[in-house]
Amino acid sequence: MLSVTDLGYVIDDKCLLEGVSFELEAGEFLAILGANGAGKTTLMNCLCGLITPSKGSVSLNQRPLSKMSRAEIAQQMALVPQQQETAFAFTALEMVVMGRTPFLSTFESPSEQDNADAKQVMQLLDIGGLAKRDYNHLSGGERQLILLARALFQSDRLLLLDEPTNHLDYRNRFQILSLVKRSCIESNTAVIAILHDPNLAQLYADKVLLLEHGKVLNYGERSTVMTSKNISRLYGLATASYRIAEQEFFMPQNVLGLSLSKVLIITGESGSGKTTALVDFIALCQQKHIPLKGMLCPGVMKDGQRYSSDIVDIATNERCLFGLRTGVLDKETGTRFSFTEEGMALGKQALDHNHFHQDEICIVDEIGPMELSGEGFGRHIAPLLTVANSRHIWVVRPSLVERVCRHWSLHNPEIIDIEDTALAEKLMQFVRVNAA
């Protein structure tokens, strides 16, 4: 029914979408998940023709959307926005009846049958009692239900739902998605829904698209895409899966006081020898045949400050230039360094969660302001914490330790100062527990 190919959208030299491709068949429910600012609403607006993509194409029933009129598009798909205001005092029923507009001629008005059909749709959503109420005076949740009723009244072919559970209470959240899912099954309706809760996608979706910074992180069948590692990567929050009544659900690890991994933090000021200590420790582990993964960032110091830094993939020993001090503070990242594309790529390779397995040991040197702001390698760290029985050794400046622990909801991390004379012994004990 819907085919999206290499979709891109750029505005004011800012790329909001890049290389997005997927397909949707009649009767399928596709959930789109992503953090705030990932480009989900921009993608939805491209899919319904509200904005024109800078690149790529959208086809509806094998016809390019760009070749269709607004009325033709509206006759085949209906959009439920996050919220909609109106300057006129329309009743709730009148708002729902507007779903018939694409099928009317210029001077044609909705019929009595249209009004009767609209009331029937409202009854399905248990909002028939709102029919005569002023739409502008309804609560946010009630408006959301009215907009959904209008969409269902407009088209049962393709529904685009932009955060349909916004403002809804616990009962209505499940009732609405259950009704939409039933339409998929009984009426062969295709649905694309932006959801904030991965567990709602797990319950209702057939396929899932994970959107990260405007790019597709993963797309496919729900059972393949919905993994603890993918969800952790998407939201930057270590997440574990729990099976309840034969259904898998996702929850932050710290909610139940459980953690699949353990973290040791080495802390000390810049130039205090943290990376040097790790280099010595890695050499000792190699002698004892203890495999390590992750990354090192050995640097060059000048006038008591780090001047430049390389990056090393510990598993492969690949090395390249990572960063250079600019002297200018970047307010977005909180750092005075500029970073090379090659260095960022090597770091992402070293911390790729697909390469980590149960019981393995990961080193991250070091976690700084960039990671705490969701930049750098921030989103690569959380899925590593979901690896069962894994051990993680992080380097963190003293001023950031508390924020790092809070950001990743660490469960009782071991914190060791670089000046601790027993550092090497404690590190070896930490990894040996894992090896055992």
C-alpha positions as CSV (number, residue, x, y, z in Angstrom):
1,M,0.0,0.0,0.0
2,L,2.8,2.5,0.9
3,S,6.3,2.4,-0.3
4,V,9.0,4.8,1.0
5,T,12.4,4.9,-0.8
6,D,15.5,6.7,0.3
7,L,13.5,9.5,1.8
8,G,15.4,12.7,2.9
9,Y,14.4,16.1,4.2
10,V,16.6,19.1,4.7
11,I,15.6,22.5,6.0
12,D,17.9,25.5,6.5
13,D,21.0,23.3,5.8
14,K,19.9,21.0,8.7
15,C,19.2,17.3,7.7
16,L,16.1,16.1,9.5
17,L,15.7,12.8,7.6
18,E,18.2,10.8,5.6
19,G,17.9,7.5,3.7
20,V,14.6,6.4,5.2
21,S,13.1,3.4,3.4
22,F,10.3,0.9,4.3
23,E,7.1,-0.7,2.9
24,L,3.7,-1.1,4.4
25,E,1.1,-3.7,3.3
26,A,-2.7,-3.5,3.8
27,G,-3.6,-4.7,7.2
28,E,-0.2,-4.1,8.8
29,F,0.4,-2.0,11.9
30,L,3.8,-0.2,11.8
31,A,5.1,1.5,14.9
32,I,7.7,4.2,14.7
33,L,9.8,4.6,17.8
34,G,12.5,7.2,18.5
35,A,13.7,9.7,21.1
36,N,12.5,13.3,21.1
37,G,13.8,15.2,18.0
38,A,14.5,12.0,16.1
39,G,12.5,13.2,13.1
40,K,9.3,11.1,13.6
41,T,6.8,13.9,13.0
42,T,8.8,15.2,10.1
43,L,8.6,11.7,8.6
44,M,4.9,11.5,9.2
45,N,4.4,14.9,7.5
46,C,6.3,13.6,4.4
47,L,4.2,10.5,4.3
48,C,0.9,12.4,4.1
49,G,2.2,15.1,1.7
50,L,2.1,18.0,4.1
51,I,5.7,18.7,3.3
52,T,7.7,17.7,0.2
53,P,10.8,15.5,0.7
54,S,14.2,16.9,-0.4
55,K,15.1,13.5,-1.7
56,G,13.5,10.1,-2.4
57,S,9.9,9.2,-2.9
58,V,6.7,8.1,-1.3
59,S,4.2,6.0,-3.3
60,L,0.7,5.2,-2.3
61,N,-0.8,2.1,-4.1
62,Q,2.0,2.4,-6.6
63,R,1.3,6.0,-7.4
64,P,3.9,8.7,-6.5
65,L,2.4,10.9,-3.8
66,S,3.9,13.9,-5.6
67,K,1.6,13.2,-8.6
68,M,-1.6,13.1,-6.5
69,S,-3.9,16.0,-5.5
70,R,-4.6,16.8,-1.8
71,A,-8.1,15.4,-2.2
72,E,-6.8,12.1,-3.7
73,I,-4.4,11.7,-0.9
74,A,-7.0,12.5,1.8
75,Q,-9.5,10.0,0.3
76,Q,-7.0,7.2,0.8
77,M,-5.3,8.1,4.1
78,A,-6.1,10.0,7.3
79,L,-3.8,11.8,9.7
80,V,-4.3,12.1,13.4
81,P,-1.9,14.9,14.6
82,Q,-0.6,15.3,18.1
83,Q,-3.1,18.1,18.7
84,Q,-5.1,20.5,16.7
85,E,-6.5,23.9,17.5
86,T,-9.4,25.6,15.7
87,A,-10.3,29.3,15.6
88,F,-14.0,28.5,15.2
89,A,-16.5,27.2,17.7
90,F,-17.1,23.8,16.0
91,T,-18.9,21.1,17.9
92,A,-17.2,17.7,18.4
93,L,-19.6,16.1,15.9
94,E,-18.8,18.8,13.3
95,M,-15.1,18.1,13.7
96,V,-15.7,14.4,13.1
97,V,-17.9,15.1,10.1
98,M,-15.0,17.1,8.5
99,G,-13.6,13.7,7.7
100,R,-16.0,13.5,4.8
101,T,-14.7,16.8,3.2
102,P,-12.3,15.1,0.7
103,F,-15.2,13.2,-0.8
104,L,-17.4,16.3,-1.3
105,S,-17.5,18.7,-4.2
106,T,-16.8,22.4,-3.7
107,F,-20.3,23.5,-2.8
108,E,-21.6,20.2,-1.4
109,S,-22.4,19.8,2.3
110,P,-22.4,16.7,4.5
111,S,-25.6,14.8,4.3
112,E,-27.8,13.5,7.2
113,Q,-26.3,10.1,6.6
114,D,-22.8,11.5,7.0
115,N,-23.9,12.9,10.4
116,A,-25.4,9.6,11.4
117,D,-22.3,7.7,10.3
118,A,-20.1,10.1,12.2
119,K,-22.1,9.6,15.4
120,Q,-21.7,5.8,15.0
121,V,-17.9,6.2,14.9
122,M,-18.0,8.4,18.0
123,Q,-20.1,5.7,19.7
124,L,-17.4,3.1,18.9
125,L,-14.9,5.3,20.8
126,D,-17.3,5.9,23.7
127,I,-17.4,9.6,23.0
128,G,-21.0,9.9,21.6
129,G,-21.8,12.1,24.6
130,L,-19.4,14.8,23.4
131,A,-21.2,15.3,20.1
132,K,-22.7,18.7,20.9
133,R,-19.8,20.0,23.0
134,D,-17.5,22.8,21.9
135,Y,-14.4,21.2,20.6
136,N,-12.2,24.0,21.9
137,H,-13.5,23.4,25.4
138,L,-12.7,19.7,25.5
139,S,-9.7,18.3,27.4
140,G,-6.6,17.3,25.6
141,G,-7.5,13.6,25.8
142,E,-11.1,14.2,24.6
143,R,-9.8,16.2,21.6
144,Q,-7.4,13.4,20.8
145,L,-10.3,11.0,20.7
146,I,-12.3,13.3,18.4
147,L,-9.4,13.6,16.0
148,L,-9.1,9.8,15.9
149,A,-12.9,9.5,15.3
150,R,-12.5,12.0,12.4
151,A,-9.7,9.9,10.9
152,L,-11.6,6.6,11.2
153,F,-14.6,8.4,9.6
154,Q,-12.4,9.7,6.8
155,S,-10.6,6.5,5.7
156,D,-10.2,2.9,6.8
157,R,-7.5,2.3,4.2
158,L,-4.5,4.0,5.8
159,L,-4.2,5.7,9.2
160,L,-1.3,7.9,10.2
161,L,-1.2,8.4,14.0
162,D,1.2,10.9,15.4
163,E,1.5,10.0,19.1
164,P,-2.2,8.8,19.3
165,T,-2.0,8.1,23.0
166,N,-1.0,11.7,23.9
167,H,-3.1,13.0,26.7
168,L,-5.1,9.8,27.0
169,D,-5.7,8.1,30.3
170,Y,-4.7,4.5,31.1
171,R,-8.0,3.0,29.9
172,N,-8.3,5.0,26.7
173,R,-4.7,4.4,25.7
174,F,-5.3,0.6,25.4
175,Q,-8.9,1.0,24.1
176,I,-7.9,3.2,21.2
177,L,-5.0,1.0,20.1
178,S,-7.1,-2.1,20.4
179,L,-9.8,-0.5,18.2
180,V,-7.1,0.5,15.6
181,K,-5.6,-3.0,15.7
182,R,-9.1,-4.5,15.2
183,S,-9.5,-2.3,12.2
184,C,-6.2,-3.8,10.8
185,I,-7.6,-7.3,11.2
186,E,-11.2,-6.8,10.3
187,S,-11.1,-4.0,7.7
188,N,-7.5,-4.6,6.4
189,T,-6.6,-1.1,7.4
190,A,-2.9,-0.2,7.3
191,V,-1.6,1.8,10.2
192,I,1.5,3.8,10.9
193,A,1.7,5.1,14.5
194,I,4.3,7.1,16.3
195,L,4.5,5.7,19.8
196,H,6.6,6.7,22.8
197,D,6.2,3.5,24.8
198,P,8.0,0.5,23.4
199,N,5.7,-1.8,25.2
200,L,2.7,-0.5,23.3
201,A,4.6,-1.3,20.1
202,Q,5.3,-4.7,21.5
203,L,1.6,-5.3,22.1
204,Y,0.1,-3.9,18.9
205,A,2.6,-3.6,16.1
206,D,3.4,-6.1,13.3
207,K,6.5,-4.2,12.2
208,V,8.7,-1.6,13.9
209,L,10.9,1.2,12.6
210,L,13.5,2.7,15.0
211,L,14.4,6.2,14.0
212,E,17.6,7.8,15.4
213,H,18.7,11.3,14.4
214,G,16.7,11.1,11.2
215,K,18.1,7.8,10.1
216,V,16.7,4.2,10.4
217,L,18.4,2.4,13.2
218,N,16.5,-0.8,12.5
219,Y,13.3,-1.8,10.7
220,G,11.5,-5.1,10.3
221,E,9.3,-7.6,12.0
222,R,8.6,-6.7,15.6
223,S,10.2,-9.9,17.0
224,T,13.4,-9.1,15.2
225,V,13.6,-5.4,15.9
226,M,12.4,-5.2,19.5
227,T,15.4,-6.3,21.5
228,S,16.8,-4.9,24.8
229,K,20.0,-3.8,22.9
230,N,18.0,-1.9,20.3
231,I,15.7,-0.2,22.8
232,S,18.6,0.7,25.0
233,R,20.5,2.2,22.1
234,L,17.5,4.1,20.9
235,Y,16.7,5.9,24.2
236,G,20.2,5.8,25.8
237,L,18.7,3.9,28.8
238,A,19.8,0.4,29.8
239,T,16.7,-1.7,29.3
240,A,16.0,-5.4,30.2
241,S,13.2,-7.6,28.8
242,Y,10.8,-9.5,31.1
243,R,8.3,-12.2,30.0
244,I,4.8,-11.8,31.4
245,A,2.0,-14.1,30.3
246,E,4.0,-15.3,27.3
247,Q,4.5,-11.6,26.2
248,E,7.9,-9.9,26.3
249,F,8.0,-6.4,27.9
250,F,10.7,-3.8,28.2
251,M,11.6,-2.0,31.4
252,P,14.6,0.1,32.6
253,Q,16.9,-2.2,34.6
254,N,16.9,0.0,37.7
255,V,13.1,0.0,38.1
256,L,13.2,-3.5,39.7
257,G,16.6,-3.0,41.3
258,L,18.1,-5.5,38.8
259,S,21.1,-5.1,36.6
260,L,22.5,-7.4,34.0
261,S,26.0,-5.9,34.3
262,K,28.4,-4.3,36.7
263,V,30.3,-1.1,36.3
264,L,33.6,0.1,37.8
265,I,34.5,3.8,37.4
266,I,38.1,5.0,37.4
267,T,38.1,8.7,38.3
268,G,40.7,11.4,38.3
269,E,41.5,14.8,36.8
270,S,42.8,15.2,33.2
271,G,46.5,14.2,33.0
272,S,46.4,12.2,36.2
273,G,47.4,8.9,34.4
274,K,44.0,7.2,34.0
275,T,44.7,6.1,30.4
276,T,48.2,5.1,31.3
277,A,46.9,2.9,34.1
278,L,44.5,1.3,31.6
279,V,47.2,0.6,29.1
280,D,49.2,-1.2,31.8
281,F,46.1,-3.1,32.9
282,I,45.3,-4.2,29.3
283,A,48.8,-5.5,28.8
284,L,48.5,-7.5,32.0
285,C,45.1,-9.0,30.9
286,Q,46.7,-10.0,27.6
287,Q,49.4,-11.9,29.4
288,K,46.7,-13.7,31.4
289,H,44.6,-14.3,28.2
290,I,41.7,-12.2,29.5
291,P,40.0,-10.8,26.5
292,L,38.9,-7.1,26.6
293,K,36.9,-4.9,24.2
294,G,36.0,-1.2,24.0
295,M,38.1,1.9,23.4
296,L,41.1,3.8,24.7
297,C,41.8,7.5,24.2
298,P,45.5,8.1,24.8
299,G,46.3,11.9,24.6
300,V,49.1,14.4,24.3
301,M,49.3,16.9,27.2
302,K,50.6,20.5,26.8
303,D,50.7,23.1,29.6
304,G,48.7,20.8,31.9
305,Q,45.9,20.3,29.4
306,R,45.1,17.6,26.9
307,Y,46.1,18.9,23.5
308,S,45.1,16.0,21.2
309,S,43.8,12.5,21.5
310,D,43.9,9.3,19.5
311,I,41.4,6.5,19.7
312,V,42.1,2.8,19.9
313,D,39.8,-0.1,19.3
314,I,41.0,-2.5,22.1
315,A,39.8,-5.6,20.4
316,T,41.4,-5.0,17.0
317,N,44.2,-2.5,18.0
318,E,43.2,-0.1,15.2
319,R,44.2,3.4,16.0
320,C,43.7,6.9,14.5
321,L,43.5,10.6,15.4
322,F,40.4,11.3,17.5
323,G,40.3,14.9,18.6
324,L,42.2,18.2,18.7
325,R,41.7,21.1,21.3
326,T,40.2,24.2,19.7
327,G,40.1,26.4,22.7
328,V,36.5,27.3,22.0
329,L,33.8,25.9,24.1
330,D,31.0,24.2,22.1
331,K,27.8,24.9,24.1
332,E,26.0,21.9,22.7
333,T,28.6,19.3,23.5
334,G,30.3,21.0,26.5
335,T,33.7,20.3,25.1
336,R,36.6,22.4,23.6
337,F,37.6,19.6,21.2
338,S,36.8,19.0,17.5
339,F,36.6,15.4,16.6
340,T,37.5,13.6,13.3
341,E,35.0,11.5,11.4
342,E,37.4,8.6,11.2
343,G,37.9,8.7,15.0
344,M,34.1,8.8,15.7
345,A,33.6,5.8,13.3
346,L,36.3,3.8,15.0
347,G,34.8,4.5,18.4
348,K,31.4,3.4,17.3
349,Q,32.9,0.3,15.9
350,A,34.7,-0.5,19.2
351,L,31.4,0.0,21.1
352,D,29.0,-1.7,18.7
353,H,26.7,-3.7,20.9
354,N,26.3,-6.3,18.2
355,H,29.9,-7.4,18.8
356,F,29.4,-7.9,22.6
357,H,28.3,-11.1,24.2
358,Q,27.6,-12.6,27.5
359,D,30.3,-12.4,30.2
360,E,32.5,-10.0,28.1
361,I,34.5,-7.0,29.5
362,C,34.2,-3.5,28.0
363,I,36.4,-0.5,28.6
364,V,35.3,3.1,27.8
365,D,37.9,5.8,28.1
366,E,36.4,8.3,28.7
367,I,32.8,9.3,29.3
368,G,32.4,13.1,29.2
369,P,29.9,15.9,28.6
370,M,29.3,14.8,25.0
371,E,28.0,11.5,26.1
372,L,25.8,13.0,28.8
373,S,24.2,15.2,26.2
374,G,23.4,12.3,24.0
375,E,26.2,13.1,21.5
376,G,29.5,11.3,21.0
377,F,29.2,7.7,22.1
378,G,26.3,8.3,24.5
379,R,23.7,6.1,22.8
380,H,26.2,3.3,22.3
381,I,26.8,2.8,26.0
382,A,23.3,1.9,27.2
383,P,22.9,-1.3,25.1
384,L,26.3,-2.5,26.3
385,L,24.9,-2.6,29.8
386,T,22.2,-5.0,28.7
387,V,24.7,-7.8,28.0
388,A,24.3,-10.5,30.6
389,N,27.0,-10.8,33.2
390,S,29.2,-8.2,31.5
391,R,31.7,-6.0,33.3
392,H,32.3,-2.4,32.3
393,I,35.3,-0.2,33.2
394,W,34.7,3.5,32.6
395,V,36.9,6.5,33.0
396,V,35.1,9.6,34.3
397,R,36.2,12.9,35.6
398,P,35.4,13.5,39.3
399,S,33.0,16.4,38.5
400,L,31.0,14.1,36.3
401,V,30.8,10.9,38.3
402,E,27.4,11.7,40.0
403,R,25.9,12.8,36.7
404,V,27.1,9.7,34.9
405,C,25.7,7.4,37.6
406,R,22.4,9.2,37.4
407,H,22.3,9.4,33.6
408,W,22.7,5.6,33.2
409,S,20.9,4.7,36.4
410,L,23.9,2.6,37.5
411,H,23.2,0.1,40.2
412,N,25.9,0.2,43.0
413,P,28.9,1.0,40.7
414,E,32.4,0.6,42.2
415,I,34.3,3.9,42.1
416,I,38.1,4.0,42.4
417,D,40.3,7.0,42.4
418,I,43.4,6.9,40.1
419,E,45.5,7.7,43.2
420,D,44.4,4.4,44.9
421,T,47.6,2.3,45.2
422,A,45.6,-0.9,44.9
423,L,44.0,0.2,41.6
424,A,45.6,-2.6,39.5
425,E,44.7,-5.2,42.0
426,K,41.1,-4.0,42.2
427,L,40.8,-4.0,38.4
428,M,42.1,-7.5,38.1
429,Q,39.7,-8.7,40.9
430,F,36.8,-7.0,39.1
431,V,37.4,-8.8,35.7
432,R,38.3,-12.1,37.3
433,V,34.9,-12.3,39.0
434,N,33.5,-12.1,35.5
435,A,35.9,-14.6,34.1
436,A,35.0,-17.1,36.8
